[in-house]
Amino acid sequence: MASADILEFPRPGSEAPPARAGVAGERPLGPAELQLAHVLHGHLDLVSLLERFLSEVRGAQPIEGICYSPPDSGECFVAGRGSAQSLRSRLHFDGEYLGQVEAQVGAELRTPLAALLAPLASPLRNALHHHRVKLLARKDPLTGLGNRMALESALETEVARAQRFGHPFSLLIADIDHFKQVNDTLGHSFGDQVIRAVAAQVRSCLRPYDQAFRYGGEEFVVVLSQTGVGKALQVAERIRKRISQRCPVDAAGGRVTVSIGVGEIRADEGIDALFDRTDRALYRAKNEGRNRSLAAS
């Protein structure tokens, strides 16, 4: 069972504007809510903020867990655990869209979700801005994709979500074929152009909530949220074909191509094991002729 609403929250203590049809939560915060918001403002880390909010409301409400997804991002921040039912809300504060919160509930809430989430809105905006500043240090300067630090954080988040909520996710590891020959023959400047072109095509093939990273050199990693290996193979093939059709010629006069390994997280599997399996699939693709996608065994 799921529901969705759009929540608009005023600044704490401000006058609430006239109610509008289809918009919930437009009211000033009460004393207890203001106190909770004050407590939550002490947490700038998004996961810590969600965990503290959950601990504060869990005694009075049947909420088992929370999953927060910021806007324009494939990230998901998780606290608590999954349940049979969930409620989803899109959050706004002072005209700014903050993303979506999914509340895992064990029974019907005693308070409307809009009222329950109201004290979280302002602290969440502050934590989101803090998170975005940190993200600037997690981008690869050549491609604009996430770097290895960002990849590690994304994988930790996806493993946590898989373990708590049972959501699958898959990993793609892609490597540009014969890239050393490109650099040696056409120079590093042209090699950088190839890397940027490949990154752009990878990004163009993904959903808004998927994430792509430059892992190092000519290697890329893609994290596909809530995706099994079958669908992940389809995405890998779309990426592979798009690159071979649209990227510049390589040193031998042919099209630039990539080989891709594909792996889906298994129950009780850690990040290292998943990465190793997917990496072995990539090298099988290389050994079997390159310019192909193979699933991990």
C-alpha positions as a Markdown table, in Angstrom:
| # | Residue | x | y | z |
|---|---|---|---|---|
| 1 | Met | 0.0 | 0.0 | 0.0 |
| 2 | Ala | 1.4 | 3.4 | -0.9 |
| 3 | Ser | 0.2 | 7.0 | -0.9 |
| 4 | Ala | 1.7 | 10.2 | -2.2 |
| 5 | Asp | 1.3 | 13.8 | -1.3 |
| 6 | Ile | 3.1 | 17.1 | -1.7 |
| 7 | Leu | 4.0 | 18.8 | 1.5 |
| 8 | Glu | 4.6 | 22.5 | 1.8 |
| 9 | Phe | 6.0 | 23.7 | 5.1 |
| 10 | Pro | 6.2 | 27.3 | 6.3 |
| 11 | Arg | 9.1 | 28.6 | 8.3 |
| 12 | Pro | 8.8 | 27.8 | 12.0 |
| 13 | Gly | 6.7 | 30.4 | 13.7 |
| 14 | Ser | 5.6 | 32.1 | 10.5 |
| 15 | Glu | 2.1 | 32.8 | 9.5 |
| 16 | Ala | 0.5 | 30.0 | 7.5 |
| 17 | Pro | -0.8 | 31.0 | 4.1 |
| 18 | Pro | -4.4 | 30.2 | 3.2 |
| 19 | Ala | -4.8 | 26.4 | 2.6 |
| 20 | Arg | -4.8 | 25.3 | -1.1 |
| 21 | Ala | -6.5 | 22.2 | -2.5 |
| 22 | Gly | -4.2 | 19.3 | -2.7 |
| 23 | Val | -1.5 | 20.8 | -0.5 |
| 24 | Ala | -1.0 | 19.6 | 3.1 |
| 25 | Gly | 0.9 | 20.8 | 6.1 |
| 26 | Glu | 0.7 | 24.5 | 5.6 |
| 27 | Arg | 0.6 | 25.7 | 9.2 |
| 28 | Pro | 3.1 | 27.0 | 11.8 |
| 29 | Leu | 4.8 | 24.4 | 14.0 |
| 30 | Gly | 3.5 | 23.9 | 17.5 |
| 31 | Pro | 5.8 | 24.0 | 20.7 |
| 32 | Ala | 6.5 | 20.3 | 20.7 |
| 33 | Glu | 7.3 | 20.4 | 16.9 |
| 34 | Leu | 9.6 | 23.4 | 17.3 |
| 35 | Gln | 11.4 | 21.6 | 20.1 |
| 36 | Leu | 11.9 | 18.6 | 17.9 |
| 37 | Ala | 13.1 | 20.8 | 15.0 |
| 38 | His | 15.6 | 22.4 | 17.3 |
| 39 | Val | 17.0 | 19.0 | 18.3 |
| 40 | Leu | 17.2 | 17.9 | 14.7 |
| 41 | His | 19.1 | 21.0 | 13.7 |
| 42 | Gly | 22.1 | 19.6 | 15.6 |
| 43 | His | 22.6 | 17.0 | 12.9 |
| 44 | Leu | 24.1 | 17.9 | 9.5 |
| 45 | Asp | 24.8 | 14.4 | 8.4 |
| 46 | Leu | 21.8 | 13.1 | 6.5 |
| 47 | Val | 21.8 | 9.6 | 7.9 |
| 48 | Ser | 22.3 | 10.8 | 11.5 |
| 49 | Leu | 19.5 | 13.3 | 11.0 |
| 50 | Leu | 17.1 | 10.6 | 9.8 |
| 51 | Glu | 18.1 | 8.2 | 12.6 |
| 52 | Arg | 17.6 | 10.9 | 15.2 |
| 53 | Phe | 14.2 | 11.8 | 13.8 |
| 54 | Leu | 13.2 | 8.1 | 13.7 |
| 55 | Ser | 14.2 | 7.6 | 17.3 |
| 56 | Glu | 12.2 | 10.6 | 18.4 |
| 57 | Val | 8.9 | 9.6 | 16.7 |
| 58 | Arg | 9.1 | 5.8 | 16.8 |
| 59 | Gly | 7.7 | 5.6 | 20.4 |
| 60 | Ala | 4.5 | 7.4 | 19.4 |
| 61 | Gln | 4.1 | 6.3 | 15.8 |
| 62 | Pro | 4.4 | 2.9 | 14.1 |
| 63 | Ile | 7.3 | 4.0 | 11.8 |
| 64 | Glu | 9.9 | 1.3 | 11.2 |
| 65 | Gly | 12.2 | 3.0 | 8.8 |
| 66 | Ile | 12.8 | 6.0 | 6.5 |
| 67 | Cys | 14.4 | 6.3 | 3.1 |
| 68 | Tyr | 15.2 | 9.8 | 1.9 |
| 69 | Ser | 16.0 | 10.6 | -1.8 |
| 70 | Pro | 17.3 | 14.1 | -2.6 |
| 71 | Pro | 16.2 | 15.8 | -5.8 |
| 72 | Asp | 18.2 | 15.3 | -9.0 |
| 73 | Ser | 20.3 | 12.5 | -7.4 |
| 74 | Gly | 20.3 | 8.8 | -7.4 |
| 75 | Glu | 21.3 | 8.8 | -3.7 |
| 76 | Cys | 19.1 | 7.3 | -1.0 |
| 77 | Phe | 19.7 | 7.7 | 2.7 |
| 78 | Val | 18.3 | 5.0 | 4.9 |
| 79 | Ala | 17.5 | 4.7 | 8.6 |
| 80 | Gly | 15.6 | 1.9 | 10.4 |
| 81 | Arg | 14.3 | -1.1 | 8.5 |
| 82 | Gly | 11.6 | -2.0 | 6.0 |
| 83 | Ser | 8.0 | -3.0 | 6.5 |
| 84 | Ala | 5.0 | -4.3 | 4.6 |
| 85 | Gln | 3.6 | -0.8 | 4.0 |
| 86 | Ser | 5.1 | 2.5 | 3.0 |
| 87 | Leu | 4.0 | 6.1 | 2.6 |
| 88 | Arg | 5.8 | 8.5 | 0.2 |
| 89 | Ser | 5.9 | 12.3 | 0.4 |
| 90 | Arg | 7.5 | 14.9 | -1.7 |
| 91 | Leu | 8.9 | 17.6 | 0.5 |
| 92 | His | 9.2 | 21.4 | 0.0 |
| 93 | Phe | 10.4 | 24.0 | 2.4 |
| 94 | Asp | 10.3 | 27.8 | 1.7 |
| 95 | Gly | 9.7 | 27.2 | -2.0 |
| 96 | Glu | 12.6 | 24.7 | -2.3 |
| 97 | Tyr | 12.0 | 21.1 | -3.4 |
| 98 | Leu | 13.9 | 18.8 | -1.0 |
| 99 | Gly | 13.2 | 15.4 | -2.5 |
| 100 | Gln | 11.1 | 12.4 | -1.4 |
| 101 | Val | 10.8 | 10.7 | 1.9 |
| 102 | Glu | 9.5 | 7.1 | 2.0 |
| 103 | Ala | 8.3 | 6.1 | 5.5 |
| 104 | Gln | 8.1 | 2.4 | 6.3 |
| 105 | Val | 5.1 | 1.9 | 8.5 |
| 106 | Gly | 3.9 | -1.1 | 10.5 |
| 107 | Ala | 0.3 | 0.1 | 10.9 |
| 108 | Glu | -1.8 | 3.2 | 10.3 |
| 109 | Leu | -0.2 | 6.4 | 11.5 |
| 110 | Arg | -1.9 | 8.1 | 14.4 |
| 111 | Thr | -0.9 | 11.5 | 12.9 |
| 112 | Pro | -1.1 | 12.5 | 9.2 |
| 113 | Leu | 2.3 | 12.1 | 7.5 |
| 114 | Ala | 2.4 | 15.8 | 6.7 |
| 115 | Ala | 2.2 | 16.8 | 10.3 |
| 116 | Leu | 4.7 | 14.1 | 11.3 |
| 117 | Leu | 7.3 | 15.3 | 8.8 |
| 118 | Ala | 6.9 | 19.0 | 9.4 |
| 119 | Pro | 9.6 | 19.4 | 12.1 |
| 120 | Leu | 12.0 | 17.5 | 9.8 |
| 121 | Ala | 11.8 | 19.9 | 6.8 |
| 122 | Ser | 14.0 | 22.8 | 7.9 |
| 123 | Pro | 16.8 | 20.6 | 9.4 |
| 124 | Leu | 16.6 | 18.4 | 6.3 |
| 125 | Arg | 17.2 | 21.4 | 4.1 |
| 126 | Asn | 20.3 | 22.4 | 6.1 |
| 127 | Ala | 21.7 | 18.9 | 6.0 |
| 128 | Leu | 21.0 | 18.6 | 2.3 |
| 129 | His | 22.9 | 21.9 | 1.6 |
| 130 | His | 25.8 | 20.6 | 3.7 |
| 131 | His | 25.8 | 17.3 | 1.8 |
| 132 | Arg | 25.9 | 19.2 | -1.6 |
| 133 | Val | 29.0 | 21.1 | -0.5 |
| 134 | Lys | 30.7 | 17.8 | 0.4 |
| 135 | Leu | 29.7 | 16.4 | -3.0 |
| 136 | Leu | 31.8 | 19.1 | -4.8 |
| 137 | Ala | 34.9 | 17.2 | -3.5 |
| 138 | Arg | 33.5 | 13.9 | -4.9 |
| 139 | Lys | 33.4 | 14.8 | -8.6 |
| 140 | Asp | 35.9 | 13.8 | -11.2 |
| 141 | Pro | 37.1 | 17.0 | -12.8 |
| 142 | Leu | 37.5 | 15.6 | -16.3 |
| 143 | Thr | 34.1 | 14.0 | -16.7 |
| 144 | Gly | 31.9 | 15.5 | -14.1 |
| 145 | Leu | 31.0 | 12.0 | -12.9 |
| 146 | Gly | 31.4 | 10.9 | -9.3 |
| 147 | Asn | 34.9 | 9.9 | -8.2 |
| 148 | Arg | 36.1 | 6.9 | -6.2 |
| 149 | Met | 35.1 | 8.5 | -2.9 |
| 150 | Ala | 31.6 | 9.1 | -4.2 |
| 151 | Leu | 31.4 | 5.6 | -5.5 |
| 152 | Glu | 32.3 | 4.1 | -2.1 |
| 153 | Ser | 29.6 | 6.2 | -0.4 |
| 154 | Ala | 27.0 | 5.2 | -3.1 |
| 155 | Leu | 27.8 | 1.5 | -2.7 |
| 156 | Glu | 27.5 | 1.6 | 1.1 |
| 157 | Thr | 24.1 | 3.2 | 0.7 |
| 158 | Glu | 22.9 | 0.7 | -1.8 |
| 159 | Val | 24.1 | -2.3 | 0.3 |
| 160 | Ala | 22.3 | -0.8 | 3.4 |
| 161 | Arg | 19.1 | -0.4 | 1.4 |
| 162 | Ala | 19.3 | -3.9 | 0.0 |
| 163 | Gln | 19.9 | -5.4 | 3.5 |
| 164 | Arg | 17.1 | -3.4 | 5.2 |
| 165 | Phe | 14.4 | -3.1 | 2.6 |
| 166 | Gly | 15.2 | -6.0 | 0.3 |
| 167 | His | 15.7 | -3.8 | -2.8 |
| 168 | Pro | 18.0 | -5.2 | -5.4 |
| 169 | Phe | 20.7 | -3.2 | -7.2 |
| 170 | Ser | 23.2 | -4.0 | -9.9 |
| 171 | Leu | 26.7 | -2.9 | -10.8 |
| 172 | Leu | 28.2 | -2.2 | -14.2 |
| 173 | Ile | 32.0 | -2.0 | -14.6 |
| 174 | Ala | 33.0 | -0.7 | -18.1 |
| 175 | Asp | 36.5 | -0.3 | -19.6 |
| 176 | Ile | 37.4 | 1.4 | -22.8 |
| 177 | Asp | 38.9 | -1.1 | -25.2 |
| 178 | His | 42.5 | -0.6 | -26.4 |
| 179 | Phe | 42.7 | 2.7 | -24.6 |
| 180 | Lys | 46.5 | 2.6 | -24.2 |
| 181 | Gln | 46.8 | 2.4 | -28.0 |
| 182 | Val | 44.6 | 5.6 | -28.3 |
| 183 | Asn | 46.9 | 7.4 | -25.9 |
| 184 | Asp | 50.1 | 6.2 | -27.4 |
| 185 | Thr | 49.1 | 6.9 | -31.0 |
| 186 | Leu | 46.9 | 10.0 | -30.8 |
| 187 | Gly | 48.2 | 11.5 | -27.5 |
| 188 | His | 46.8 | 12.1 | -24.1 |
| 189 | Ser | 44.8 | 15.2 | -25.1 |
| 190 | Phe | 42.8 | 13.1 | -27.6 |
| 191 | Gly | 42.5 | 10.3 | -24.9 |
| 192 | Asp | 40.9 | 12.9 | -22.6 |
| 193 | Gln | 38.4 | 13.7 | -25.3 |
| 194 | Val | 37.5 | 10.0 | -25.6 |
| 195 | Ile | 37.1 | 9.7 | -21.8 |
| 196 | Arg | 34.7 | 12.7 | -21.8 |
| 197 | Ala | 32.8 | 11.4 | -24.7 |
| 198 | Val | 32.3 | 8.0 | -23.2 |
| 199 | Ala | 31.3 | 9.5 | -19.9 |
| 200 | Ala | 28.6 | 11.6 | -21.6 |
| 201 | Gln | 27.2 | 8.6 | -23.4 |
| 202 | Val | 27.1 | 6.6 | -20.2 |
| 203 | Arg | 25.2 | 9.3 | -18.4 |
| 204 | Ser | 22.8 | 9.7 | -21.3 |
| 205 | Cys | 21.7 | 6.1 | -21.0 |
| 206 | Leu | 20.8 | 6.2 | -17.3 |
| 207 | Arg | 17.7 | 7.0 | -15.3 |
| 208 | Pro | 17.7 | 10.1 | -13.1 |
| 209 | Tyr | 18.3 | 8.0 | -9.9 |
| 210 | Asp | 21.1 | 5.8 | -11.3 |
| 211 | Gln | 24.7 | 6.9 | -10.7 |
| 212 | Ala | 27.8 | 6.8 | -12.8 |
| 213 | Phe | 31.4 | 7.2 | -11.7 |
| 214 | Arg | 34.9 | 7.4 | -13.1 |
| 215 | Tyr | 36.7 | 4.7 | -11.3 |
| 216 | Gly | 40.2 | 5.5 | -12.6 |
| 217 | Gly | 41.9 | 6.0 | -16.0 |
| 218 | Glu | 39.6 | 4.6 | -18.7 |
| 219 | Glu | 37.3 | 2.6 | -16.3 |
| 220 | Phe | 33.8 | 3.5 | -15.3 |
| 221 | Val | 31.3 | 2.1 | -12.7 |
| 222 | Val | 27.5 | 2.5 | -12.8 |
| 223 | Val | 25.2 | 1.8 | -9.9 |
| 224 | Leu | 21.7 | 0.8 | -10.9 |
| 225 | Ser | 19.2 | 1.2 | -8.1 |
| 226 | Gln | 16.4 | -1.4 | -7.7 |
| 227 | Thr | 17.6 | -3.3 | -10.8 |
| 228 | Gly | 18.1 | -7.0 | -11.3 |
| 229 | Val | 20.8 | -8.5 | -13.5 |
| 230 | Gly | 18.5 | -9.0 | -16.4 |
| 231 | Lys | 17.5 | -5.3 | -16.7 |
| 232 | Ala | 21.1 | -4.3 | -15.9 |
| 233 | Leu | 22.4 | -6.3 | -18.9 |
| 234 | Gln | 19.9 | -4.4 | -21.1 |
| 235 | Val | 21.3 | -1.1 | -19.7 |
| 236 | Ala | 24.8 | -2.3 | -20.3 |
| 237 | Glu | 24.0 | -3.2 | -23.9 |
| 238 | Arg | 22.4 | 0.2 | -24.5 |
| 239 | Ile | 25.5 | 1.9 | -23.2 |
| 240 | Arg | 27.8 | -0.3 | -25.2 |
| 241 | Lys | 25.9 | 0.3 | -28.5 |
| 242 | Arg | 25.6 | 4.0 | -27.9 |
| 243 | Ile | 29.3 | 4.4 | -27.3 |
| 244 | Ser | 30.3 | 2.4 | -30.4 |
| 245 | Gln | 27.9 | 4.5 | -32.5 |
| 246 | Arg | 28.6 | 8.0 | -31.2 |
| 247 | Cys | 32.1 | 8.3 | -29.8 |
| 248 | Pro | 35.1 | 9.3 | -31.9 |
| 249 | Val | 37.3 | 7.0 | -33.9 |
| 250 | Asp | 40.1 | 5.2 | -32.1 |
| 251 | Ala | 43.8 | 4.9 | -32.9 |
| 252 | Ala | 43.2 | 2.2 | -35.5 |
| 253 | Gly | 40.5 | 4.2 | -37.4 |
| 254 | Gly | 37.6 | 2.3 | -35.9 |
| 255 | Arg | 35.0 | 3.3 | -33.4 |
| 256 | Val | 35.7 | 3.5 | -29.7 |
| 257 | Thr | 34.2 | 0.5 | -27.9 |
| 258 | Val | 33.8 | -0.6 | -24.3 |
| 259 | Ser | 33.6 | -4.0 | -22.5 |
| 260 | Ile | 31.2 | -4.2 | -19.5 |
| 261 | Gly | 30.8 | -6.6 | -16.6 |
| 262 | Val | 27.4 | -6.8 | -14.9 |
| 263 | Gly | 26.7 | -8.0 | -11.4 |
| 264 | Glu | 23.6 | -8.0 | -9.1 |
| 265 | Ile | 24.0 | -7.9 | -5.3 |
| 266 | Arg | 23.4 | -11.3 | -3.6 |
| 267 | Ala | 21.8 | -11.9 | -0.2 |
| 268 | Asp | 24.4 | -11.3 | 2.6 |
| 269 | Glu | 27.0 | -10.2 | 0.0 |
| 270 | Gly | 29.3 | -7.3 | 0.7 |
| 271 | Ile | 30.7 | -4.6 | -1.5 |
| 272 | Asp | 34.0 | -6.2 | -2.1 |
| 273 | Ala | 32.5 | -9.6 | -3.2 |
| 274 | Leu | 30.1 | -7.9 | -5.6 |
| 275 | Phe | 32.8 | -5.8 | -7.1 |
| 276 | Asp | 35.2 | -8.7 | -7.5 |
| 277 | Arg | 32.5 | -10.8 | -9.3 |
| 278 | Thr | 31.6 | -8.0 | -11.6 |
| 279 | Asp | 35.2 | -7.2 | -12.3 |
| 280 | Arg | 35.8 | -10.8 | -13.3 |
| 281 | Ala | 32.9 | -10.6 | -15.7 |
| 282 | Leu | 34.5 | -7.5 | -17.3 |
| 283 | Tyr | 37.8 | -9.3 | -17.9 |
| 284 | Arg | 35.9 | -12.3 | -19.4 |
| 285 | Ala | 34.3 | -9.9 | -21.8 |
| 286 | Lys | 37.8 | -8.6 | -22.6 |
| 287 | Asn | 39.2 | -12.0 | -23.1 |
| 288 | Glu | 36.3 | -13.1 | -25.3 |
| 289 | Gly | 36.9 | -10.4 | -27.9 |
| 290 | Arg | 35.9 | -7.0 | -26.3 |
| 291 | Asn | 33.0 | -4.8 | -27.2 |
| 292 | Arg | 30.5 | -7.0 | -25.3 |
| 293 | Ser | 28.6 | -7.2 | -22.0 |
| 294 | Leu | 28.7 | -10.2 | -19.7 |
| 295 | Ala | 26.9 | -11.1 | -16.5 |
| 296 | Ala | 28.9 | -12.1 | -13.4 |
| 297 | Ser | 28.6 | -15.8 | -12.3 |
